[in-house]
Amino acid sequence: MAQTPDEPLTLTVHSLPPLDQAGAGAVVNARSGRWKLLGLALVCVAPVVASYLTYYVIRPEGRRNYGELIDPQRPLPAITAVNAQGQTVPLAALKDQWLLISVADSACTDVCQEHLLMQRQLRETLGREKERMDWVWLRTGDSPLSEPLKQATAAAQVLQVDAQALAAWLQPAPGQKIEDHLYVVDPLGNWMMRFPANIDPKKAKSDLDRLLRASAFWDKEGR
């Protein structure tokens, strides 16, 4: 009996289905969805960008900031602190509020106490807007706080931090010490302003008022 030769393997080619009207509509809808998502992201970011443009760029000619703007801004570092209750907390937990920061050794001399008092009064002058700005004392050293000092700073965020780690983030002006200044951090967690040593409270308040006004439509009190 004659043996039939092996038949070659055959390839079956499956053609793609035609792109009918429904398929074309699905593609259009997918693209439209991506554009909508991008648009939503831009809407969320736009208020933050606009407030910074208002403060940094669109300013009346001849106006000068009293505080020194930090460029580039420096985000809150990934370091830990110890709060007034003795708990360890990340410094980044301070985000989502404007921060008015002072730095001083825990022993807190008379000069330190005067600085803290002025810092508290400066925040109080902001009136109802003060709830959008936290009064923060970053204290260094291991000295325990006296009871009168604890009571005087009860309304503040008092955090004990390592001095060297802090010095890698906040820096004084040339010829000054880190304790000589007040520092401003925005709700995004960026150190963005440093007030001069021997601060003029009226001029500092004007800067803070402008910052809070410029950010009022996207930044609200509370975290």
C-alpha positions as a Markdown table, in Angstrom:
| # | Residue | x | y | z |
|---|---|---|---|---|
| 1 | Met | 0.0 | 0.0 | 0.0 |
| 2 | Ala | 1.4 | 3.3 | -1.0 |
| 3 | Gln | 2.3 | 5.6 | 1.9 |
| 4 | Thr | 0.9 | 9.0 | 1.7 |
| 5 | Pro | 3.4 | 11.8 | 2.4 |
| 6 | Asp | 3.1 | 13.8 | 5.5 |
| 7 | Glu | 0.9 | 16.8 | 5.1 |
| 8 | Pro | 2.7 | 20.1 | 5.9 |
| 9 | Leu | 1.5 | 22.0 | 9.0 |
| 10 | Thr | -0.9 | 24.7 | 8.1 |
| 11 | Leu | -1.1 | 28.1 | 9.7 |
| 12 | Thr | -4.4 | 29.6 | 10.6 |
| 13 | Val | -4.5 | 33.3 | 10.5 |
| 14 | His | -7.2 | 35.0 | 12.4 |
| 15 | Ser | -8.1 | 38.4 | 11.1 |
| 16 | Leu | -8.9 | 41.1 | 13.6 |
| 17 | Pro | -12.5 | 42.0 | 13.8 |
| 18 | Pro | -13.5 | 45.2 | 12.0 |
| 19 | Leu | -13.5 | 48.3 | 14.1 |
| 20 | Asp | -17.2 | 49.0 | 14.0 |
| 21 | Gln | -18.9 | 52.1 | 15.4 |
| 22 | Ala | -19.1 | 50.7 | 18.9 |
| 23 | Gly | -15.4 | 49.9 | 18.9 |
| 24 | Ala | -14.5 | 53.3 | 17.6 |
| 25 | Gly | -16.7 | 54.8 | 20.3 |
| 26 | Ala | -14.9 | 52.9 | 23.0 |
| 27 | Val | -11.5 | 54.1 | 21.9 |
| 28 | Val | -12.8 | 57.7 | 21.8 |
| 29 | Asn | -14.3 | 57.3 | 25.3 |
| 30 | Ala | -11.0 | 55.9 | 26.7 |
| 31 | Arg | -9.0 | 58.9 | 25.3 |
| 32 | Ser | -11.7 | 61.3 | 26.6 |
| 33 | Gly | -11.4 | 59.7 | 30.1 |
| 34 | Arg | -7.6 | 60.2 | 30.1 |
| 35 | Trp | -8.0 | 63.8 | 29.2 |
| 36 | Lys | -10.6 | 64.3 | 31.9 |
| 37 | Leu | -8.3 | 62.7 | 34.5 |
| 38 | Leu | -5.5 | 65.0 | 33.4 |
| 39 | Gly | -7.8 | 68.0 | 33.6 |
| 40 | Leu | -8.9 | 67.0 | 37.1 |
| 41 | Ala | -5.2 | 66.8 | 38.2 |
| 42 | Leu | -4.5 | 70.2 | 36.8 |
| 43 | Val | -7.6 | 71.7 | 38.6 |
| 44 | Cys | -6.3 | 70.3 | 41.9 |
| 45 | Val | -2.8 | 71.7 | 41.5 |
| 46 | Ala | -3.8 | 75.0 | 39.9 |
| 47 | Pro | -4.8 | 76.8 | 43.2 |
| 48 | Val | -1.4 | 76.0 | 44.8 |
| 49 | Val | 0.5 | 77.2 | 41.7 |
| 50 | Ala | -1.7 | 80.3 | 41.5 |
| 51 | Ser | -1.1 | 81.3 | 45.1 |
| 52 | Tyr | 2.6 | 81.1 | 44.6 |
| 53 | Leu | 2.5 | 83.1 | 41.4 |
| 54 | Thr | 0.5 | 85.7 | 43.2 |
| 55 | Tyr | 3.1 | 86.0 | 46.0 |
| 56 | Tyr | 6.3 | 85.5 | 44.1 |
| 57 | Val | 5.6 | 86.8 | 40.6 |
| 58 | Ile | 2.5 | 89.0 | 40.3 |
| 59 | Arg | 3.6 | 91.6 | 42.8 |
| 60 | Pro | 3.3 | 95.4 | 42.6 |
| 61 | Glu | 6.4 | 97.1 | 41.4 |
| 62 | Gly | 8.6 | 98.4 | 44.2 |
| 63 | Arg | 7.2 | 96.0 | 46.9 |
| 64 | Arg | 9.9 | 94.2 | 48.8 |
| 65 | Asn | 9.5 | 91.2 | 51.1 |
| 66 | Tyr | 10.7 | 91.7 | 54.6 |
| 67 | Gly | 11.5 | 88.0 | 55.0 |
| 68 | Glu | 14.1 | 86.4 | 52.8 |
| 69 | Leu | 12.6 | 83.9 | 50.3 |
| 70 | Ile | 14.3 | 80.5 | 50.2 |
| 71 | Asp | 15.2 | 79.4 | 46.7 |
| 72 | Pro | 15.1 | 76.5 | 46.2 |
| 73 | Gln | 12.7 | 75.6 | 48.9 |
| 74 | Arg | 13.6 | 72.8 | 51.3 |
| 75 | Pro | 11.1 | 70.2 | 52.2 |
| 76 | Leu | 10.6 | 68.9 | 55.8 |
| 77 | Pro | 13.4 | 66.4 | 56.4 |
| 78 | Ala | 12.8 | 62.7 | 57.3 |
| 79 | Ile | 13.8 | 63.1 | 60.9 |
| 80 | Thr | 12.0 | 62.3 | 64.2 |
| 81 | Ala | 11.2 | 64.5 | 67.1 |
| 82 | Val | 9.9 | 64.1 | 70.6 |
| 83 | Asn | 6.7 | 65.9 | 71.5 |
| 84 | Ala | 5.6 | 67.4 | 74.8 |
| 85 | Gln | 4.1 | 64.0 | 75.8 |
| 86 | Gly | 7.4 | 62.2 | 75.3 |
| 87 | Gln | 6.2 | 60.5 | 72.1 |
| 88 | Thr | 8.4 | 60.1 | 69.0 |
| 89 | Val | 6.8 | 61.7 | 66.0 |
| 90 | Pro | 8.1 | 62.3 | 62.4 |
| 91 | Leu | 8.8 | 66.0 | 61.8 |
| 92 | Ala | 6.9 | 65.6 | 58.5 |
| 93 | Ala | 3.7 | 65.3 | 60.6 |
| 94 | Leu | 3.7 | 69.1 | 60.8 |
| 95 | Lys | 2.7 | 69.3 | 57.2 |
| 96 | Asp | -0.7 | 70.7 | 56.0 |
| 97 | Gln | -0.5 | 73.9 | 58.1 |
| 98 | Trp | 1.5 | 77.0 | 57.7 |
| 99 | Leu | 4.3 | 76.9 | 60.3 |
| 100 | Leu | 6.0 | 79.7 | 62.2 |
| 101 | Ile | 9.1 | 78.1 | 63.6 |
| 102 | Ser | 11.7 | 79.1 | 66.2 |
| 103 | Val | 14.7 | 77.2 | 67.3 |
| 104 | Ala | 16.4 | 77.3 | 70.8 |
| 105 | Asp | 18.1 | 75.2 | 73.3 |
| 106 | Ser | 15.8 | 73.5 | 75.9 |
| 107 | Ala | 17.4 | 75.5 | 78.7 |
| 108 | Cys | 15.8 | 78.6 | 77.1 |
| 109 | Thr | 17.5 | 81.7 | 78.4 |
| 110 | Asp | 15.8 | 85.0 | 78.9 |
| 111 | Val | 16.5 | 85.9 | 75.2 |
| 112 | Cys | 14.9 | 82.6 | 74.2 |
| 113 | Gln | 11.8 | 83.3 | 76.3 |
| 114 | Glu | 11.4 | 86.8 | 74.8 |
| 115 | His | 11.7 | 85.3 | 71.3 |
| 116 | Leu | 9.0 | 82.8 | 72.1 |
| 117 | Leu | 6.8 | 85.5 | 73.5 |
| 118 | Met | 7.2 | 87.6 | 70.4 |
| 119 | Gln | 6.5 | 84.6 | 68.2 |
| 120 | Arg | 3.3 | 83.9 | 70.0 |
| 121 | Gln | 2.2 | 87.5 | 69.8 |
| 122 | Leu | 3.0 | 87.6 | 66.1 |
| 123 | Arg | 0.7 | 84.6 | 65.5 |
| 124 | Glu | -2.0 | 86.2 | 67.6 |
| 125 | Thr | -2.0 | 89.4 | 65.5 |
| 126 | Leu | -3.2 | 87.3 | 62.6 |
| 127 | Gly | -6.7 | 87.2 | 64.1 |
| 128 | Arg | -9.0 | 84.5 | 62.9 |
| 129 | Glu | -6.4 | 83.4 | 60.3 |
| 130 | Lys | -4.1 | 82.3 | 63.1 |
| 131 | Glu | -5.7 | 78.9 | 63.1 |
| 132 | Arg | -4.1 | 78.3 | 59.7 |
| 133 | Met | -0.6 | 78.8 | 61.2 |
| 134 | Asp | 1.0 | 76.7 | 63.9 |
| 135 | Trp | 3.4 | 78.2 | 66.5 |
| 136 | Val | 6.3 | 75.8 | 66.5 |
| 137 | Trp | 9.3 | 75.6 | 68.9 |
| 138 | Leu | 12.0 | 73.2 | 67.8 |
| 139 | Arg | 14.0 | 72.7 | 70.9 |
| 140 | Thr | 17.5 | 71.2 | 71.0 |
| 141 | Gly | 19.5 | 69.8 | 73.9 |
| 142 | Asp | 18.4 | 67.5 | 76.8 |
| 143 | Ser | 17.5 | 70.0 | 79.5 |
| 144 | Pro | 14.0 | 69.4 | 81.0 |
| 145 | Leu | 11.6 | 72.2 | 80.5 |
| 146 | Ser | 10.6 | 74.2 | 83.6 |
| 147 | Glu | 6.9 | 74.1 | 84.6 |
| 148 | Pro | 6.4 | 77.9 | 83.9 |
| 149 | Leu | 7.9 | 77.4 | 80.4 |
| 150 | Lys | 5.7 | 74.4 | 79.8 |
| 151 | Gln | 2.7 | 76.5 | 80.7 |
| 152 | Ala | 3.8 | 79.4 | 78.6 |
| 153 | Thr | 4.2 | 77.2 | 75.5 |
| 154 | Ala | 1.1 | 75.1 | 76.0 |
| 155 | Ala | -0.4 | 76.4 | 72.8 |
| 156 | Ala | 2.7 | 75.7 | 70.8 |
| 157 | Gln | 3.9 | 72.6 | 69.0 |
| 158 | Val | 7.0 | 72.0 | 71.1 |
| 159 | Leu | 9.3 | 69.3 | 69.6 |
| 160 | Gln | 12.7 | 68.2 | 70.7 |
| 161 | Val | 15.0 | 67.5 | 67.8 |
| 162 | Asp | 18.6 | 66.7 | 67.1 |
| 163 | Ala | 20.6 | 69.9 | 66.6 |
| 164 | Gln | 22.8 | 68.5 | 63.8 |
| 165 | Ala | 19.9 | 67.0 | 61.9 |
| 166 | Leu | 18.0 | 70.3 | 62.2 |
| 167 | Ala | 21.0 | 72.3 | 61.0 |
| 168 | Ala | 21.0 | 70.3 | 57.8 |
| 169 | Trp | 17.6 | 71.7 | 57.0 |
| 170 | Leu | 17.2 | 75.2 | 58.5 |
| 171 | Gln | 20.1 | 77.5 | 58.1 |
| 172 | Pro | 20.7 | 81.0 | 59.4 |
| 173 | Ala | 21.8 | 84.0 | 57.4 |
| 174 | Pro | 25.6 | 84.6 | 57.2 |
| 175 | Gly | 27.0 | 85.8 | 60.5 |
| 176 | Gln | 23.9 | 84.7 | 62.4 |
| 177 | Lys | 22.9 | 81.7 | 64.5 |
| 178 | Ile | 20.0 | 79.4 | 63.8 |
| 179 | Glu | 18.3 | 80.7 | 67.0 |
| 180 | Asp | 18.3 | 84.3 | 65.7 |
| 181 | His | 15.6 | 83.8 | 63.1 |
| 182 | Leu | 11.9 | 82.8 | 62.7 |
| 183 | Tyr | 11.3 | 80.4 | 59.8 |
| 184 | Val | 8.2 | 80.0 | 57.7 |
| 185 | Val | 7.1 | 76.6 | 56.2 |
| 186 | Asp | 4.2 | 76.3 | 53.8 |
| 187 | Pro | 1.4 | 73.7 | 54.1 |
| 188 | Leu | 3.2 | 71.5 | 51.5 |
| 189 | Gly | 6.0 | 71.2 | 54.0 |
| 190 | Asn | 8.6 | 73.5 | 52.3 |
| 191 | Trp | 10.7 | 75.9 | 54.2 |
| 192 | Met | 10.2 | 79.0 | 52.1 |
| 193 | Met | 11.0 | 82.1 | 54.2 |
| 194 | Arg | 13.4 | 83.3 | 56.9 |
| 195 | Phe | 12.8 | 86.4 | 58.8 |
| 196 | Pro | 15.8 | 88.6 | 59.8 |
| 197 | Ala | 17.5 | 88.5 | 63.2 |
| 198 | Asn | 16.1 | 91.2 | 65.5 |
| 199 | Ile | 12.8 | 90.9 | 63.7 |
| 200 | Asp | 10.4 | 93.8 | 63.2 |
| 201 | Pro | 7.0 | 92.3 | 64.1 |
| 202 | Lys | 5.0 | 94.7 | 62.0 |
| 203 | Lys | 7.0 | 94.0 | 58.8 |
| 204 | Ala | 6.9 | 90.2 | 59.5 |
| 205 | Lys | 3.1 | 90.4 | 60.0 |
| 206 | Ser | 2.7 | 92.1 | 56.6 |
| 207 | Asp | 4.5 | 89.2 | 55.0 |
| 208 | Leu | 2.4 | 86.6 | 56.8 |
| 209 | Asp | -0.8 | 88.4 | 55.9 |
| 210 | Arg | 0.1 | 88.4 | 52.3 |
| 211 | Leu | 1.0 | 84.7 | 52.4 |
| 212 | Leu | -2.3 | 83.7 | 54.0 |
| 213 | Arg | -4.3 | 85.9 | 51.7 |
| 214 | Ala | -2.6 | 84.4 | 48.6 |
| 215 | Ser | -3.3 | 80.9 | 49.8 |
| 216 | Ala | -6.8 | 81.4 | 51.2 |
| 217 | Phe | -8.6 | 79.7 | 48.4 |
| 218 | Trp | -6.8 | 76.4 | 48.7 |
| 219 | Asp | -5.5 | 76.3 | 52.2 |
| 220 | Lys | -7.9 | 75.9 | 55.1 |
| 221 | Glu | -7.3 | 75.6 | 58.8 |
| 222 | Gly | -6.6 | 72.2 | 60.3 |
| 223 | Arg | -4.8 | 69.2 | 59.0 |
